[in-house]
Amino acid sequence: MSGIDWNSIAVGVGMTAVAHPFTYVKVLVQLGHEPLAPILRRNMFFRKQLQYPSVFAYIKHISNQDGYIGMYRGLFPRICANVSTSLTYSLVGKAVFVKAEFGSSLKSEATRVSEECTEIKKVCDHTTREMVARCSAVIVSQPFHVIAIRTMAEFVGQETIYTNIFTSTAEIYREEGILGFFSGLVPRLAGEIISIWLCNLLVHTFNTYILTENNELKDMRQYSHMVMGYIAQIVTYPLSVTSTVMATTGSRITAGNPPFMPVYKGWVVCLRDLHKTGASNRGSSMFFRKAVAHFNAASGVSPMPAPSM
């Protein structure tokens, strides 16, 4: 398969493996599993509040319970998801962008109405093609993504249902059919689409009207995409939590059933419940993690005693 950057894919696999313990903790936190008691300490603004221990304490807890190898539960399906995402994005992206370049070379003179309208059209065309490539990659990788999340979620109840790719595939197909492999797909796609459009439009607006060619800070343009991408991730993060929850809910593991989690009938219901219980942003921070101060029946969090001052 020509045109595929295998070096980038290999680097991505390596980074996935190195960062897996942190991703593992993030998935468990998104599901609402907090095995460590909160403690009273100061936040980043030096104000006292109840906080859950940091990601490093959580990783140590996993290691103490399951051993060093246990920190890499779900790594192989995550690598499969990473590789399938990269391959699909590369192949589909190459097809749509090459077609776009061919079409623009034929119509460049005829479509030149005004510079501003042309720039906006270029941004929209580029964003649409990027959306097609990234959404295609998400759809192809979703079965591996679901298996990875459920494998990691087994830590909650210490099950061994999703032991490998083959047994996991058989389990999902037997219990839920083909649609089971695409649990949580819609909120994940919605998050990708909103993130792509929001990021690209913000970058275009920022570079066009703020960091103009005559602006002394025009060299900052190279960082605008990174900054706007971060903002877009913050906006769409509740959809990421919803996708993780929907990939687990209703399965045969403890983490996907009451009392730990209600069985949601749809992702919109799930998103509303997460917003209602203040859990839509759980896992967004891995260090200053404010503890839930009220009883949350949906996530199984117990009431916490008032801090002693």
N, C-alpha and C positions, 0 to 999 in steps of 0.2 A: 504494500500500500504506500505509494509514493506521496510525498507531501506531508507525512506525519512526522512530527518531531519526537522521536523516540527518547531522546535525551531529556526533554522536558517531562515526558511521561514518567521516566525513571526517577527524576528528581521529585516529581509529585508523589510517587509511591513512597520514596524515602521519607519525605516530609510527613506523609500520612502516618507512617509507622512511628516516627519519632514523637509526633504530637498526639498519638492515639490515647494515652492515659488522660490527657486533658479533655479530649473529645468525649471519652467515656464518661468522665465526671459530668460534663456539660449535658449529655443525654439524660443521665440519671436525675440531675437537678431539674431539667426541663420536664421530666415526668413527675417531679414532686417528691422524690426520695431524698430525705434528709436524715441519715442515720446518726449524725453527730449533734449533740445538744448545742443550742446557741449560747453564746457568752456575751457578757456586757463589755464593750470596748468602744474606743473612739473611731469614728468614720474619717473619711478623707478631709472633712471640714472640722475635725477635732471635737465633734459633738458625740456624747455618749449615746449608744443605742445597742439593742440586742442584735448580734450578728452571728450568722453561721460561720463555722471555720472556713478557712481559705481552701482553694483547690488542692494545695499541697497536703493539707491535713486529710482531705477526702481521699486522695490517692494513697496516702499511707494507710488509711482505714481499709481500702480495698486490698492493698498488699498484705496487711495483717490477716485478713479474712481468707483470701484466695491465693496468697503467695505472689511472687514476682510475675509468674506467667499469667496470673489472673488479671493483671492490669491490662493485658492485651486481648481480653475477651472481645470477640467481634471484629478483630483486625482484618482477617482474611476477606470477609464480605465487604468491608469498607474499601480494601484495596481493589477488589473487583468492581465496586461502584466507581471508584476513582478512575480506573483504567477505561471502563466503558464510557464514562462521562467525557474523558479527554479524547478518546477515539471518535466518538459520535460528534462532538463539537468540532473537531478538526475536519472530519469528512464533510459534514453538512455545511459548516462555515465556509470551507473551500468552494463548495458547489454554489452557494448562494452569493458569495462575494465575487467570484469569478464571473458569474452571470451578470451581476450588477455592473462590473467594470466594462464588460462587453456592451451592455445596453447604453451606458453613459457615454461611451466613445462615439456611438452613432447619433445620440440626441443632444450632445453638449451645446451645439450652436443654436438648435431650434428652441431649447427650453430656457435660454438665458433672458429672463424678464427683468429681474432686479437682483442685485447682489445679496441683499438681506433675505429675500424670499428663497433664493437659490440655496443659501446656507442652511436655512431652516429645513428645506426639503431634503438636503443632504443628510442632516442630522436625523430626520425622521426615517429616511430610507435606510441609513446605516443601523439605526436602532431596531427597526423592524427585522432586518436580516440577522442581527445579533440575537434578537429575541427568538427567532425561528431556530437558530443553531443551539442556543442554550436550553430552550424548552425541549428540543429533540433529545439533547443529552440527558436532561432530567428524566424524561419518560423512559428512555432505554435503561438508565441506571436505577430506576425506582425499585425493581424487585430485589436487587442487592442491598439497596438502602433500607428496605423494610426488614430484610433478614438481619442486617447489621444492628439495627435499633432493637429488635426483639432479642437478639443474642445478648446484647449489653443489658437489656431490661431484665433478663433472667437473674441478675445479681440480687434483685429485690427479694425474690422468693427462692433463690438458689435452685432453680429448676435446671434440667439438662435436656430440654425438648429440642432446642435449636443447637445441636452439637456441631453440625457442619452444613455445607451448602446443600448436599443431597437430602439429608434428613429434614432440613428446614424447608426445602422446596416441596417435599412430599407432605409435610405437616400443613403448610399453608394451602396447598392445592386440595388436600383431603378435607380440611375444615372450612375453607372459605371460597375455594374455586379460583379461577383466574383473577378475579377482581381483588382477591386478597393480596396479590403481589403489588397492587397499586394503591394500597391503603395510604392515606395521607398525601396522595399525589396532587389533588386540586389546590389545597392551601400552599403547597410547595411551589407549584407552577404560578399561582397568584403572586407569591412573594417574589419570584424571579422576574415576572413581567413588570410588576410595580417598581422593583429595584432598578431594572435596566432603564426604563423610561424616565424615572425620577432622576437617576444619576446623570444620564446623558443630557437631559433637558436643563438640569441645573448647571452642568459644566458649560454648556453652550451659552446660557444666559450670563453666567459669571464671567466667562472669557470675553463675551461680546460687549457687555455693558459696564463691567467693573474693571477687569484687567485688560483694558484696551491696549492697542499698539503704542499709544502715547503715554500710557501709565508707567510710572517709575517702577511699579511692582509687577510688570509684565512677565518677568522671569518666573514668577510664582505660578504661572499657568501650568507648569509641569506637575504641580502638586494638586491641582484643582480636582482632577479625576479621583485621586485617592481620598481626598477630603469629602467630596460629594458621595462617593461610594460608601464611605463610613456613615454618613447621614442617612443614606437610603437604607442601609442595613438596620439602623436604629428604628426607622419608621416601620419596616417590614418584619421586625423581629417577632412580634406576636404571631405572625403566620408561621414562622419557623417552629415555635413552640407548639402551635396547633397541629402542624404536620407530624411532629414527633409523637404527640399524644395519639393522634388518629392512626398512626402506623402500629400502635400497640393495643389500643382499646378493643375489647372483645376477643382477644386471643386467649389461648389456654394458659397463660402465665399469670402470676399474682399481680404483676404491675399493670395488667390490662383489665382488671376486674375489681368490683367492690370488695372490701371497703376502701381499697387503695385508690381506685379510680372508677367513676361511673362508666357504663358502656354507652358512649355517645352514638346517636343515630346519624349524625351529620357533622361536617366540620364547622358549619356556621353555629350550630348549637354549642359545640365545643369551644369555639372562640368567644362566644357570649359568656359562657360559664367561666372561662379563664379571666375575662375582664371583670366579671362580677365578683370573683373571689380574689382579685388582685394578683393572679398568678400568670398573667400573660407575658410578663417580662422576666420570669424566673430563669436563671442561667445566663442573663445578659452580662453579669459581672461575676468574675471568679475570685475576687479578693474582698471587696467591701460588700458583703452579701447581707443585706438587711433581712432579719428574720420576720416571718409572718407573725403578726401580733394577735391573730384571732383564730378561732377554730375553723378549719377548712375541711368540710366533710368530703369534698370531691377528691382532695389529694391525700387525705388520711393524716394530716398534720394535727397533732394533739395541741390542746390549749397550753400556753406557756405561762409559767408563774410570773408575777410582777417582779422586776429586777429589784434587788436590794441595794439601796443607795448608801 
